[in-house]
Amino acid sequence: MTFEAWLRALEDFFRHNNVKLRPGDAKSLLGLRLQIRVALIMLKTCIDCGPESSFDLFEREFEDMIVQVEKMADELGMHEGPPLDNEATPFTMDLGIIHPLFFIATKCRNWALRRRAIVELRRAGREGVWEGPIMAVVADRIAQIEEKDVPWGEDIPERNRLHEIKKNVAYETRQVFVEATRARDDSWKNWETLHEVIPF
């Protein structure tokens, strides 16, 4: 209820105010709105600790979040970029649009929407320890794994969907080490752990 109240207040502010925000402030406020929406989705799915298909119920919310990012990125003239050559950003607690976009790209199994999220990750730049272009590479590989042998546009079977994605970026070797799990049957007791080394 608290998150929903915050979200309503933020949405009302943007609907009823014509405040001209600096680009950094606009991105930060959009990041806050998206973080709250992701938190709501996570809260609504955390009790149902089983199927990843639970996230399919939030396709409308995923699309709306992507549209908001696309609009902001166009207004700010943000362009796609490659991963940086090295990690030079000090640690910060900043949360912006990269985490929500990565969440959408890995939890939304609508083929077109997840690809739009990946495009926006490439445009997102860096926020604290998050680098959008690297997360785009990881999200793209996750999509490839989940969509393997599935005809374009068809539902991704539950057995293909990855859970608990962990990642560790190694700039010195320009690789991301990814670990994820996948349920092997409907009992939710038998799991497979996947390990991937993704170059960037």
N, C-alpha and C positions, 0 to 999 in steps of 0.2 A: 504493500500500500504506500509505503514511504517513497519507493522508487517511482511508482506510478504518479504520485503527487509531484515529485520533482520533474518528471518528464512532462506532465501537463503544464507546469509553470514555465518551463523552458519553451515548449511549443507555443503557449499563449504569448510569451514575450516576443517571439519571432513573428507571430501572426499580427500582433497589434502595435509593433514598434518599427519605425523606419530608421533605426539607428544605423549609422554608417560605421562599421567596425573595421579596424585595421586587419589586414590579412591574417596575421598570427592569432589575433583574438577570435576572428571568425572560425578559423580552423580549430582552435581550442574549444570553443563552445560547441561546434559540431561534434568534436571528439567526445565531449561530455555527454551530449545527447545520445550518441551511438553507444557509449560505454554503459549508460543506464539501460538502453534497450537490450543490449547483450546480457547484462546482469538479470533482467527480467526473464529472458528466454532461458538462461541457465537455471534460475530459480524454479521456473515452471517445469523443467525437465529433470531436475536433480533427484526427485523422488522416484521417478521411473528410470532406474539405473540400468536398464537393459538396452533396448533397440535404439540405434542411431536414427532409425526412421521416425522417432519422436520429433526430430527437428523439421520434418517435412511439413508439420502443421504451421510453421512460421514463415512459409515462403513469401507471403504478402509483406511481412515485416522486413525480411531480408531484401526484397526488391525495393521497398521504400528507403531503406538505409543506403543502398547502392545509388539510387537516384539522387539522394541528398549529397553524397560524396561527388558524384559526377558533376552536379550543378556547381558545387563549390570549386572543384578542380578546374572546370571550364572558366569560371569567373576569375580565378586567381592565375590562370594561364599556366597551370602545372603540366609539365611534360614528363613522358616516360623517361626513365634513366636506368643505367646499368648499376649493378652493385658497386659500392665504393672499393677502392684498392686496399684500404686498411681501416681499422677501427680506431677512430681518433676522438670520438665523442665521450666525454666523461659521463659517468652514471648519473641518471636523473630519474625521478619518479613520474615524469610526464607521461600521461596517457592521452593519446589522440585518436586518429582514425585507423592506424595500422592494425592494432589488435582487433577491433571490430571487423575490419575487412578480411583479416586472416581467419577469424571465426566464421564469417560467412563463406569464404572460399573453401573451408574444410567441413562445414556442417550443412550447408545448403547443397543438395544434390541435383538441383535444377541445372542442367548442362549450360544453358546460356547465362544464367545469373552468376554462377560461380566463375565463369570466364570474365564477366564484367567486373567482378570483385578483384580478380587477378590483374586485370588491366589497371584498375585504380591503385592496387598495391604498387605497381611499377611507377605510378605517378606520385606516390605519397612521400617520397624522400625519407628522411630519418626523424625519429622521435625517440629521444633517450637511447635505450639499448635496442630499439626496434629499427630495422632498416627495411622499408617497403619492397625494394627490388629483390632483396634476398628472400623475404617471405613469399614473394610472388613465385620465385623459383621452387620453393618448397611446396607451396600450395598447388602449383602446376603438376609437380611429380605425384602428389597425393591424389589429385584428380585422375592422372594416368593409371595409377595402381587400382583405384576404385572402379574405374570405367573399363578396365581391360575386359575384352570379349563381350561387352555390352553394346548393342546397336545404339547409335546416336539418338539421344532424346528419351530412351526408355528408362524406366525406374532402375536405380542402382540396387541390386539385391543386398539384403542385410549382411549376407556372408562376405560381401566385398568391402563393406564399410569399415573404416579405421576408427579406433577409439584411442583415447589417451595419447595424443601425439606429443612427443617430447622432442626438442631440438636443441642442438648445441652448435653454434657457428664458430668455425675455426678460420680466421682471416689469414693466418700464416700459410695454410694449405688451400685456401679458397674452397672450403667444403662445409657442408652442413651435415652433421650426424643426426639422423632421425630414427627414433624408435616409436613404434605404435603397436597396438594390439588389435586382434580381429577375432571375433567369436567364431568357433568352428561348428557350432550347432545351436539349436534353439534352447538348450538347457541353461545357457550362460555360465556354464561351468568349465567348458573346454575352450582354451584360448591359444592363439598362435601369436608369437611376438615377431614382428618384422623389424629388420635393421636395414637402413639405407644410408649410403654416403652420396650426397647430392652435390656435384660441383657447381660453382657459380662464377 
